[in-house]
Amino acid sequence: MANVKIQALCSFGGHDAGRDGKLVAMGKGDVQEVSKDFAKDVIQAGHAIEYKKKKVKHGASNDSNS
């Protein structure tokens, strides 16, 4: 089964049945890879969101000295 990265909105812990019951413990802001089923459960409960890495535009400059 595929894994998903999630980011915690609060502290929580639980066993990830999709990864042989591995214990997952997260604090607010933590990012971790978990099974899709575990991710679905904690996202639905409001404890986490799916983590999507922000894409950086190459070639754009935010340098105020130019």
mmCIF file of the N, C-alpha and C atoms, coordinates in Angstrom:
data_MODEL
# 
_entry.id   MODEL 
# 
loop_
_atom_site.group_PDB 
_atom_site.id 
_atom_site.type_symbol 
_atom_site.label_atom_id 
_atom_site.label_alt_id 
_atom_site.label_comp_id 
_atom_site.label_asym_id 
_atom_site.label_entity_id 
_atom_site.label_seq_id 
_atom_site.pdbx_PDB_ins_code 
_atom_site.Cartn_x 
_atom_site.Cartn_y 
_atom_site.Cartn_z 
_atom_site.occupancy 
_atom_site.B_iso_or_equiv 
_atom_site.pdbx_formal_charge 
_atom_site.auth_seq_id 
_atom_site.auth_comp_id 
_atom_site.auth_asym_id 
_atom_site.auth_atom_id 
_atom_site.pdbx_PDB_model_num 
ATOM 1   N N  . MET A 1 1  ? 0.845   -1.181 0.000   1.00 0.00 ? 1  MET A N  1 
ATOM 2   C CA . MET A 1 1  ? 0.000   0.000  0.000   1.00 0.00 ? 1  MET A CA 1 
ATOM 3   C C  . MET A 1 1  ? 0.894   1.249  0.000   1.00 0.00 ? 1  MET A C  1 
ATOM 4   N N  . ALA A 1 2  ? 0.480   2.249  -0.718  1.00 0.00 ? 2  ALA A N  1 
ATOM 5   C CA . ALA A 1 2  ? 1.259   3.483  -0.825  1.00 0.00 ? 2  ALA A CA 1 
ATOM 6   C C  . ALA A 1 2  ? 1.196   4.285  0.469   1.00 0.00 ? 2  ALA A C  1 
ATOM 7   N N  . ASN A 1 3  ? 2.241   5.055  0.684   1.00 0.00 ? 3  ASN A N  1 
ATOM 8   C CA . ASN A 1 3  ? 2.298   5.914  1.858   1.00 0.00 ? 3  ASN A CA 1 
ATOM 9   C C  . ASN A 1 3  ? 2.046   7.357  1.460   1.00 0.00 ? 3  ASN A C  1 
ATOM 10  N N  . VAL A 1 4  ? 1.662   8.165  2.449   1.00 0.00 ? 4  VAL A N  1 
ATOM 11  C CA . VAL A 1 4  ? 1.329   9.571  2.251   1.00 0.00 ? 4  VAL A CA 1 
ATOM 12  C C  . VAL A 1 4  ? 2.042   10.375 3.329   1.00 0.00 ? 4  VAL A C  1 
ATOM 13  N N  . LYS A 1 5  ? 2.485   11.574 3.000   1.00 0.00 ? 5  LYS A N  1 
ATOM 14  C CA . LYS A 1 5  ? 3.065   12.451 4.017   1.00 0.00 ? 5  LYS A CA 1 
ATOM 15  C C  . LYS A 1 5  ? 1.958   13.328 4.577   1.00 0.00 ? 5  LYS A C  1 
ATOM 16  N N  . ILE A 1 6  ? 1.949   13.421 5.909   1.00 0.00 ? 6  ILE A N  1 
ATOM 17  C CA . ILE A 1 6  ? 0.978   14.284 6.581   1.00 0.00 ? 6  ILE A CA 1 
ATOM 18  C C  . ILE A 1 6  ? 1.713   15.262 7.486   1.00 0.00 ? 6  ILE A C  1 
ATOM 19  N N  . GLN A 1 7  ? 1.035   16.369 7.798   1.00 0.00 ? 7  GLN A N  1 
ATOM 20  C CA . GLN A 1 7  ? 1.566   17.349 8.744   1.00 0.00 ? 7  GLN A CA 1 
ATOM 21  C C  . GLN A 1 7  ? 0.562   17.488 9.876   1.00 0.00 ? 7  GLN A C  1 
ATOM 22  N N  . ALA A 1 8  ? 1.053   17.350 11.106  1.00 0.00 ? 8  ALA A N  1 
ATOM 23  C CA . ALA A 1 8  ? 0.187   17.385 12.285  1.00 0.00 ? 8  ALA A CA 1 
ATOM 24  C C  . ALA A 1 8  ? -0.289  18.800 12.580  1.00 0.00 ? 8  ALA A C  1 
ATOM 25  N N  . LEU A 1 9  ? -1.571  18.924 12.904  1.00 0.00 ? 9  LEU A N  1 
ATOM 26  C CA . LEU A 1 9  ? -2.148  20.196 13.328  1.00 0.00 ? 9  LEU A CA 1 
ATOM 27  C C  . LEU A 1 9  ? -2.180  20.302 14.847  1.00 0.00 ? 9  LEU A C  1 
ATOM 28  N N  . CYS A 1 10 ? -1.981  19.161 15.526  1.00 0.00 ? 10 CYS A N  1 
ATOM 29  C CA . CYS A 1 10 ? -1.942  19.097 16.981  1.00 0.00 ? 10 CYS A CA 1 
ATOM 30  C C  . CYS A 1 10 ? -1.150  17.841 17.355  1.00 0.00 ? 10 CYS A C  1 
ATOM 31  N N  . SER A 1 11 ? -0.915  17.637 18.618  1.00 0.00 ? 11 SER A N  1 
ATOM 32  C CA . SER A 1 11 ? -0.208  16.428 19.065  1.00 0.00 ? 11 SER A CA 1 
ATOM 33  C C  . SER A 1 11 ? -1.170  15.248 19.099  1.00 0.00 ? 11 SER A C  1 
ATOM 34  N N  . PHE A 1 12 ? -0.719  14.103 18.584  1.00 0.00 ? 12 PHE A N  1 
ATOM 35  C CA . PHE A 1 12 ? -1.525  12.887 18.631  1.00 0.00 ? 12 PHE A CA 1 
ATOM 36  C C  . PHE A 1 12 ? -0.619  11.677 18.438  1.00 0.00 ? 12 PHE A C  1 
ATOM 37  N N  . GLY A 1 13 ? -1.154  10.518 18.700  1.00 0.00 ? 13 GLY A N  1 
ATOM 38  C CA . GLY A 1 13 ? -0.410  9.281  18.500  1.00 0.00 ? 13 GLY A CA 1 
ATOM 39  C C  . GLY A 1 13 ? -1.376  8.151  18.228  1.00 0.00 ? 13 GLY A C  1 
ATOM 40  N N  . GLY A 1 14 ? -0.882  7.118  17.586  1.00 0.00 ? 14 GLY A N  1 
ATOM 41  C CA . GLY A 1 14 ? -1.710  5.959  17.316  1.00 0.00 ? 14 GLY A CA 1 
ATOM 42  C C  . GLY A 1 14 ? -0.936  4.920  16.543  1.00 0.00 ? 14 GLY A C  1 
ATOM 43  N N  . HIS A 1 15 ? -1.513  3.734  16.422  1.00 0.00 ? 15 HIS A N  1 
ATOM 44  C CA . HIS A 1 15 ? -0.886  2.639  15.699  1.00 0.00 ? 15 HIS A CA 1 
ATOM 45  C C  . HIS A 1 15 ? -1.348  2.662  14.248  1.00 0.00 ? 15 HIS A C  1 
ATOM 46  N N  . ASP A 1 16 ? -0.399  2.592  13.329  1.00 0.00 ? 16 ASP A N  1 
ATOM 47  C CA . ASP A 1 16 ? -0.667  2.605  11.891  1.00 0.00 ? 16 ASP A CA 1 
ATOM 48  C C  . ASP A 1 16 ? -0.799  1.164  11.410  1.00 0.00 ? 16 ASP A C  1 
ATOM 49  N N  . ALA A 1 17 ? -2.028  0.686  11.319  1.00 0.00 ? 17 ALA A N  1 
ATOM 50  C CA . ALA A 1 17 ? -2.280  -0.701 10.917  1.00 0.00 ? 17 ALA A CA 1 
ATOM 51  C C  . ALA A 1 17 ? -1.753  -0.988 9.507   1.00 0.00 ? 17 ALA A C  1 
ATOM 52  N N  . GLY A 1 18 ? -1.711  0.010  8.662   1.00 0.00 ? 18 GLY A N  1 
ATOM 53  C CA . GLY A 1 18 ? -1.217  -0.157 7.308   1.00 0.00 ? 18 GLY A CA 1 
ATOM 54  C C  . GLY A 1 18 ? 0.284   -0.363 7.231   1.00 0.00 ? 18 GLY A C  1 
ATOM 55  N N  . ARG A 1 19 ? 0.968   -0.149 8.352   1.00 0.00 ? 19 ARG A N  1 
ATOM 56  C CA . ARG A 1 19 ? 2.411   -0.378 8.418   1.00 0.00 ? 19 ARG A CA 1 
ATOM 57  C C  . ARG A 1 19 ? 2.720   -1.307 9.594   1.00 0.00 ? 19 ARG A C  1 
ATOM 58  N N  . ASP A 1 20 ? 1.985   -2.396 9.660   1.00 0.00 ? 20 ASP A N  1 
ATOM 59  C CA . ASP A 1 20 ? 2.178   -3.439 10.685  1.00 0.00 ? 20 ASP A CA 1 
ATOM 60  C C  . ASP A 1 20 ? 2.051   -2.920 12.113  1.00 0.00 ? 20 ASP A C  1 
ATOM 61  N N  . GLY A 1 21 ? 1.165   -1.954 12.334  1.00 0.00 ? 21 GLY A N  1 
ATOM 62  C CA . GLY A 1 21 ? 0.906   -1.458 13.679  1.00 0.00 ? 21 GLY A CA 1 
ATOM 63  C C  . GLY A 1 21 ? 1.976   -0.534 14.235  1.00 0.00 ? 21 GLY A C  1 
ATOM 64  N N  . LYS A 1 22 ? 2.849   -0.028 13.369  1.00 0.00 ? 22 LYS A N  1 
ATOM 65  C CA . LYS A 1 22 ? 3.914   0.866  13.826  1.00 0.00 ? 22 LYS A CA 1 
ATOM 66  C C  . LYS A 1 22 ? 3.311   2.073  14.541  1.00 0.00 ? 22 LYS A C  1 
ATOM 67  N N  . LEU A 1 23 ? 3.896   2.427  15.690  1.00 0.00 ? 23 LEU A N  1 
ATOM 68  C CA . LEU A 1 23 ? 3.408   3.553  16.469  1.00 0.00 ? 23 LEU A CA 1 
ATOM 69  C C  . LEU A 1 23 ? 3.797   4.864  15.795  1.00 0.00 ? 23 LEU A C  1 
ATOM 70  N N  . VAL A 1 24 ? 2.823   5.730  15.630  1.00 0.00 ? 24 VAL A N  1 
ATOM 71  C CA . VAL A 1 24 ? 3.048   7.059  15.078  1.00 0.00 ? 24 VAL A CA 1 
ATOM 72  C C  . VAL A 1 24 ? 2.761   8.058  16.188  1.00 0.00 ? 24 VAL A C  1 
ATOM 73  N N  . ALA A 1 25 ? 3.740   8.900  16.506  1.00 0.00 ? 25 ALA A N  1 
ATOM 74  C CA . ALA A 1 25 ? 3.557   9.961  17.504  1.00 0.00 ? 25 ALA A CA 1 
ATOM 75  C C  . ALA A 1 25 ? 4.010   11.253 16.858  1.00 0.00 ? 25 ALA A C  1 
ATOM 76  N N  . MET A 1 26 ? 3.122   12.239 16.837  1.00 0.00 ? 26 MET A N  1 
ATOM 77  C CA . MET A 1 26 ? 3.432   13.502 16.167  1.00 0.00 ? 26 MET A CA 1 
ATOM 78  C C  . MET A 1 26 ? 3.060   14.686 17.042  1.00 0.00 ? 26 MET A C  1 
ATOM 79  N N  . GLY A 1 27 ? 3.836   15.752 16.921  1.00 0.00 ? 27 GLY A N  1 
ATOM 80  C CA . GLY A 1 27 ? 3.539   17.013 17.575  1.00 0.00 ? 27 GLY A CA 1 
ATOM 81  C C  . GLY A 1 27 ? 3.149   18.023 16.514  1.00 0.00 ? 27 GLY A C  1 
ATOM 82  N N  . LYS A 1 28 ? 2.546   19.114 16.928  1.00 0.00 ? 28 LYS A N  1 
ATOM 83  C CA . LYS A 1 28 ? 2.090   20.147 15.995  1.00 0.00 ? 28 LYS A CA 1 
ATOM 84  C C  . LYS A 1 28 ? 3.221   20.556 15.049  1.00 0.00 ? 28 LYS A C  1 
ATOM 85  N N  . GLY A 1 29 ? 2.943   20.514 13.745  1.00 0.00 ? 29 GLY A N  1 
ATOM 86  C CA . GLY A 1 29 ? 3.915   20.918 12.735  1.00 0.00 ? 29 GLY A CA 1 
ATOM 87  C C  . GLY A 1 29 ? 4.796   19.798 12.215  1.00 0.00 ? 29 GLY A C  1 
ATOM 88  N N  . ASP A 1 30 ? 4.817   18.644 12.890  1.00 0.00 ? 30 ASP A N  1 
ATOM 89  C CA . ASP A 1 30 ? 5.635   17.514 12.441  1.00 0.00 ? 30 ASP A CA 1 
ATOM 90  C C  . ASP A 1 30 ? 5.128   16.986 11.103  1.00 0.00 ? 30 ASP A C  1 
ATOM 91  N N  . VAL A 1 31 ? 6.053   16.522 10.270  1.00 0.00 ? 31 VAL A N  1 
ATOM 92  C CA . VAL A 1 31 ? 5.709   15.893 8.992   1.00 0.00 ? 31 VAL A CA 1 
ATOM 93  C C  . VAL A 1 31 ? 6.239   14.462 9.035   1.00 0.00 ? 31 VAL A C  1 
ATOM 94  N N  . GLN A 1 32 ? 5.382   13.517 8.645   1.00 0.00 ? 32 GLN A N  1 
ATOM 95  C CA . GLN A 1 32 ? 5.778   12.118 8.688   1.00 0.00 ? 32 GLN A CA 1 
ATOM 96  C C  . GLN A 1 32 ? 5.051   11.347 7.589   1.00 0.00 ? 32 GLN A C  1 
ATOM 97  N N  . GLU A 1 33 ? 5.674   10.272 7.132   1.00 0.00 ? 33 GLU A N  1 
ATOM 98  C CA . GLU A 1 33 ? 5.067   9.409  6.126   1.00 0.00 ? 33 GLU A CA 1 
ATOM 99  C C  . GLU A 1 33 ? 4.316   8.286  6.825   1.00 0.00 ? 33 GLU A C  1 
ATOM 100 N N  . VAL A 1 34 ? 3.045   8.123  6.460   1.00 0.00 ? 34 VAL A N  1 
ATOM 101 C CA . VAL A 1 34 ? 2.180   7.110  7.069   1.00 0.00 ? 34 VAL A CA 1 
ATOM 102 C C  . VAL A 1 34 ? 1.395   6.409  5.960   1.00 0.00 ? 34 VAL A C  1 
ATOM 103 N N  . SER A 1 35 ? 0.657   5.362  6.310   1.00 0.00 ? 35 SER A N  1 
ATOM 104 C CA . SER A 1 35 ? -0.167  4.670  5.317   1.00 0.00 ? 35 SER A CA 1 
ATOM 105 C C  . SER A 1 35 ? -1.359  5.543  4.922   1.00 0.00 ? 35 SER A C  1 
ATOM 106 N N  . LYS A 1 36 ? -1.919  5.249  3.749   1.00 0.00 ? 36 LYS A N  1 
ATOM 107 C CA . LYS A 1 36 ? -3.080  6.019  3.275   1.00 0.00 ? 36 LYS A CA 1 
ATOM 108 C C  . LYS A 1 36 ? -4.252  5.921  4.243   1.00 0.00 ? 36 LYS A C  1 
ATOM 109 N N  . ASP A 1 37 ? -4.477  4.735  4.803   1.00 0.00 ? 37 ASP A N  1 
ATOM 110 C CA . ASP A 1 37 ? -5.604  4.544  5.732   1.00 0.00 ? 37 ASP A CA 1 
ATOM 111 C C  . ASP A 1 37 ? -5.424  5.369  7.006   1.00 0.00 ? 37 ASP A C  1 
ATOM 112 N N  . PHE A 1 38 ? -4.208  5.360  7.558   1.00 0.00 ? 38 PHE A N  1 
ATOM 113 C CA . PHE A 1 38 ? -3.933  6.146  8.771   1.00 0.00 ? 38 PHE A CA 1 
ATOM 114 C C  . PHE A 1 38 ? -4.109  7.628  8.467   1.00 0.00 ? 38 PHE A C  1 
ATOM 115 N N  . ALA A 1 39 ? -3.564  8.064  7.321   1.00 0.00 ? 39 ALA A N  1 
ATOM 116 C CA . ALA A 1 39 ? -3.680  9.467  6.924   1.00 0.00 ? 39 ALA A CA 1 
ATOM 117 C C  . ALA A 1 39 ? -5.145  9.872  6.806   1.00 0.00 ? 39 ALA A C  1 
ATOM 118 N N  . LYS A 1 40 ? -5.931  9.037  6.166   1.00 0.00 ? 40 LYS A N  1 
ATOM 119 C CA . LYS A 1 40 ? -7.365  9.327  5.992   1.00 0.00 ? 40 LYS A CA 1 
ATOM 120 C C  . LYS A 1 40 ? -8.050  9.516  7.342   1.00 0.00 ? 40 LYS A C  1 
ATOM 121 N N  . ASP A 1 41 ? -7.737  8.626  8.288   1.00 0.00 ? 41 ASP A N  1 
ATOM 122 C CA . ASP A 1 41 ? -8.362  8.687  9.611   1.00 0.00 ? 41 ASP A CA 1 
ATOM 123 C C  . ASP A 1 41 ? -7.994  9.965  10.370  1.00 0.00 ? 41 ASP A C  1 
ATOM 124 N N  . VAL A 1 42 ? -6.702  10.312 10.413  1.00 0.00 ? 42 VAL A N  1 
ATOM 125 C CA . VAL A 1 42 ? -6.302  11.483 11.204  1.00 0.00 ? 42 VAL A CA 1 
ATOM 126 C C  . VAL A 1 42 ? -6.681  12.793 10.512  1.00 0.00 ? 42 VAL A C  1 
ATOM 127 N N  . ILE A 1 43 ? -6.726  12.791 9.177   1.00 0.00 ? 43 ILE A N  1 
ATOM 128 C CA . ILE A 1 43 ? -7.180  13.985 8.452   1.00 0.00 ? 43 ILE A CA 1 
ATOM 129 C C  . ILE A 1 43 ? -8.668  14.192 8.693   1.00 0.00 ? 43 ILE A C  1 
ATOM 130 N N  . GLN A 1 44 ? -9.438  13.107 8.627   1.00 0.00 ? 44 GLN A N  1 
ATOM 131 C CA . GLN A 1 44 ? -10.877 13.181 8.870   1.00 0.00 ? 44 GLN A CA 1 
ATOM 132 C C  . GLN A 1 44 ? -11.171 13.640 10.304  1.00 0.00 ? 44 GLN A C  1 
ATOM 133 N N  . ALA A 1 45 ? -10.324 13.246 11.241  1.00 0.00 ? 45 ALA A N  1 
ATOM 134 C CA . ALA A 1 45 ? -10.502 13.636 12.645  1.00 0.00 ? 45 ALA A CA 1 
ATOM 135 C C  . ALA A 1 45 ? -10.061 15.079 12.896  1.00 0.00 ? 45 ALA A C  1 
ATOM 136 N N  . GLY A 1 46 ? -9.399  15.697 11.913  1.00 0.00 ? 46 GLY A N  1 
ATOM 137 C CA . GLY A 1 46 ? -8.959  17.078 12.076  1.00 0.00 ? 46 GLY A CA 1 
ATOM 138 C C  . GLY A 1 46 ? -7.615  17.226 12.768  1.00 0.00 ? 46 GLY A C  1 
ATOM 139 N N  . HIS A 1 47 ? -6.865  16.120 12.870  1.00 0.00 ? 47 HIS A N  1 
ATOM 140 C CA . HIS A 1 47 ? -5.569  16.158 13.557  1.00 0.00 ? 47 HIS A CA 1 
ATOM 141 C C  . HIS A 1 47 ? -4.401  16.451 12.623  1.00 0.00 ? 47 HIS A C  1 
ATOM 142 N N  . ALA A 1 48 ? -4.613  16.312 11.302  1.00 0.00 ? 48 ALA A N  1 
ATOM 143 C CA . ALA A 1 48 ? -3.510  16.486 10.351  1.00 0.00 ? 48 ALA A CA 1 
ATOM 144 C C  . ALA A 1 48 ? -4.060  16.910 8.996   1.00 0.00 ? 48 ALA A C  1 
ATOM 145 N N  . ILE A 1 49 ? -3.138  17.354 8.139   1.00 0.00 ? 49 ILE A N  1 
ATOM 146 C CA . ILE A 1 49 ? -3.447  17.661 6.747   1.00 0.00 ? 49 ILE A CA 1 
ATOM 147 C C  . ILE A 1 49 ? -2.437  16.917 5.881   1.00 0.00 ? 49 ILE A C  1 
ATOM 148 N N  . GLU A 1 50 ? -2.801  16.702 4.619   1.00 0.00 ? 50 GLU A N  1 
ATOM 149 C CA . GLU A 1 50 ? -1.830  16.084 3.709   1.00 0.00 ? 50 GLU A CA 1 
ATOM 150 C C  . GLU A 1 50 ? -0.736  17.101 3.443   1.00 0.00 ? 50 GLU A C  1 
ATOM 151 N N  . TYR A 1 51 ? 0.505   16.645 3.518   1.00 0.00 ? 51 TYR A N  1 
ATOM 152 C CA . TYR A 1 51 ? 1.664   17.521 3.326   1.00 0.00 ? 51 TYR A CA 1 
ATOM 153 C C  . TYR A 1 51 ? 2.049   17.529 1.862   1.00 0.00 ? 51 TYR A C  1 
ATOM 154 N N  . LYS A 1 52 ? 2.059   18.705 1.289   1.00 0.00 ? 52 LYS A N  1 
ATOM 155 C CA . LYS A 1 52 ? 2.510   18.856 -0.089  1.00 0.00 ? 52 LYS A CA 1 
ATOM 156 C C  . LYS A 1 52 ? 3.649   19.850 -0.088  1.00 0.00 ? 52 LYS A C  1 
ATOM 157 N N  . LYS A 1 53 ? 4.783   19.402 -0.582  1.00 0.00 ? 53 LYS A N  1 
ATOM 158 C CA . LYS A 1 53 ? 5.966   20.250 -0.625  1.00 0.00 ? 53 LYS A CA 1 
ATOM 159 C C  . LYS A 1 53 ? 5.707   21.427 -1.557  1.00 0.00 ? 53 LYS A C  1 
ATOM 160 N N  . LYS A 1 54 ? 6.036   22.617 -1.091  1.00 0.00 ? 54 LYS A N  1 
ATOM 161 C CA . LYS A 1 54 ? 5.840   23.810 -1.911  1.00 0.00 ? 54 LYS A CA 1 
ATOM 162 C C  . LYS A 1 54 ? 6.870   23.836 -3.031  1.00 0.00 ? 54 LYS A C  1 
ATOM 163 N N  . LYS A 1 55 ? 6.384   24.105 -4.233  1.00 0.00 ? 55 LYS A N  1 
ATOM 164 C CA . LYS A 1 55 ? 7.285   24.175 -5.380  1.00 0.00 ? 55 LYS A CA 1 
ATOM 165 C C  . LYS A 1 55 ? 7.890   25.577 -5.453  1.00 0.00 ? 55 LYS A C  1 
ATOM 166 N N  . VAL A 1 56 ? 9.190   25.613 -5.701  1.00 0.00 ? 56 VAL A N  1 
ATOM 167 C CA . VAL A 1 56 ? 9.905   26.879 -5.799  1.00 0.00 ? 56 VAL A CA 1 
ATOM 168 C C  . VAL A 1 56 ? 10.101  27.195 -7.275  1.00 0.00 ? 56 VAL A C  1 
ATOM 169 N N  . LYS A 1 57 ? 9.721   28.417 -7.659  1.00 0.00 ? 57 LYS A N  1 
ATOM 170 C CA . LYS A 1 57 ? 9.926   28.824 -9.050  1.00 0.00 ? 57 LYS A CA 1 
ATOM 171 C C  . LYS A 1 57 ? 11.388  29.193 -9.238  1.00 0.00 ? 57 LYS A C  1 
ATOM 172 N N  . HIS A 1 58 ? 12.014  28.576 -10.205 1.00 0.00 ? 58 HIS A N  1 
ATOM 173 C CA . HIS A 1 58 ? 13.408  28.878 -10.501 1.00 0.00 ? 58 HIS A CA 1 
ATOM 174 C C  . HIS A 1 58 ? 13.469  30.100 -11.407 1.00 0.00 ? 58 HIS A C  1 
ATOM 175 N N  . GLY A 1 59 ? 14.485  30.926 -11.196 1.00 0.00 ? 59 GLY A N  1 
ATOM 176 C CA . GLY A 1 59 ? 14.657  32.110 -12.024 1.00 0.00 ? 59 GLY A CA 1 
ATOM 177 C C  . GLY A 1 59 ? 14.009  33.352 -11.435 1.00 0.00 ? 59 GLY A C  1 
ATOM 178 N N  . ALA A 1 60 ? 13.091  33.185 -10.519 1.00 0.00 ? 60 ALA A N  1 
ATOM 179 C CA . ALA A 1 60 ? 12.453  34.330 -9.876  1.00 0.00 ? 60 ALA A CA 1 
ATOM 180 C C  . ALA A 1 60 ? 13.350  34.805 -8.739  1.00 0.00 ? 60 ALA A C  1 
ATOM 181 N N  . SER A 1 61 ? 13.498  36.107 -8.619  1.00 0.00 ? 61 SER A N  1 
ATOM 182 C CA . SER A 1 61 ? 14.353  36.652 -7.583  1.00 0.00 ? 61 SER A CA 1 
ATOM 183 C C  . SER A 1 61 ? 13.565  37.539 -6.660  1.00 0.00 ? 61 SER A C  1 
ATOM 184 N N  . ASN A 1 62 ? 13.741  37.313 -5.373  1.00 0.00 ? 62 ASN A N  1 
ATOM 185 C CA . ASN A 1 62 ? 13.118  38.152 -4.359  1.00 0.00 ? 62 ASN A CA 1 
ATOM 186 C C  . ASN A 1 62 ? 14.153  39.057 -3.716  1.00 0.00 ? 62 ASN A C  1 
ATOM 187 N N  . ASP A 1 63 ? 15.296  39.202 -4.348  1.00 0.00 ? 63 ASP A N  1 
ATOM 188 C CA . ASP A 1 63 ? 16.391  39.993 -3.806  1.00 0.00 ? 63 ASP A CA 1 
ATOM 189 C C  . ASP A 1 63 ? 16.070  41.475 -3.958  1.00 0.00 ? 63 ASP A C  1 
ATOM 190 N N  . SER A 1 64 ? 15.917  42.172 -2.860  1.00 0.00 ? 64 SER A N  1 
ATOM 191 C CA . SER A 1 64 ? 15.566  43.595 -2.923  1.00 0.00 ? 64 SER A CA 1 
ATOM 192 C C  . SER A 1 64 ? 16.751  44.479 -3.257  1.00 0.00 ? 64 SER A C  1 
ATOM 193 N N  . ASN A 1 65 ? 17.961  43.896 -3.349  1.00 0.00 ? 65 ASN A N  1 
ATOM 194 C CA . ASN A 1 65 ? 19.157  44.672 -3.664  1.00 0.00 ? 65 ASN A CA 1 
ATOM 195 C C  . ASN A 1 65 ? 19.386  44.797 -5.172  1.00 0.00 ? 65 ASN A C  1 
ATOM 196 N N  . SER A 1 66 ? 18.562  44.202 -6.012  1.00 0.00 ? 66 SER A N  1 
ATOM 197 C CA . SER A 1 66 ? 18.800  44.278 -7.449  1.00 0.00 ? 66 SER A CA 1 
ATOM 198 C C  . SER A 1 66 ? 18.204  45.508 -8.050  1.00 0.00 ? 66 SER A C  1 
# 
